[in-house]
Amino acid sequence: GALDSIFSDITDAQRQRWMRPTNKIVDNSEDVSVQWFDMDIGGNPLERNPNELADDRSRIAGSTTGQVPIIRAYGVTEHGNSVAVFIHGYTPYGYFALPAGATFDHTEDNLAKIRASLNNRLEGAARGAKYPEYCRSVSYITSHKSIMGYNNAHSHFFKIRVA
């Protein structure tokens, strides 16, 4: 065909060298090791949860309205197959350190106040899609240490998940 004339200077040995092996992945029922080369993010919510029919897999958490993050990872398997992996159900989050030595009165009421304040601030700053809530949750974490600059002064954090 047309490609044969474009690549007429490539020998059969060269073609064999660059051929990908037959793909042995038939579904997503088993884990796959991937060396990833590139990633990006974007997407719309799925119409149905891909794991809802699988008894041994947990339900994908996250928003069911508006645009939601879908991480796309591009790479190659250990067998040499090119892959694009679409990761659904990721909820963006960040750890925010309290000042060194600071403590927090860890009650559900105080966490709800922080979450409400963040929702108000994020709603005011939002451009584009509107969500029923922008801050999905706030957790008080005391079991982590900061590795930023290898300074262990920070040991209390808020873990904040956003839409």
Secondary structure, DSSP 8 states (H G I E B T S, - for coil): -HHHHHTTTS-HHHHHHH--------SSSS---EEEEEEEE-----SS-TTTT-TTS----S-SSS----EEEEEEETTS-EEEEEE-----EEEEE--TT------HHHHHHHHHHHHHHHHHH--S---S-SEEEEEEE-S----GGG-TT---EEEEEE-
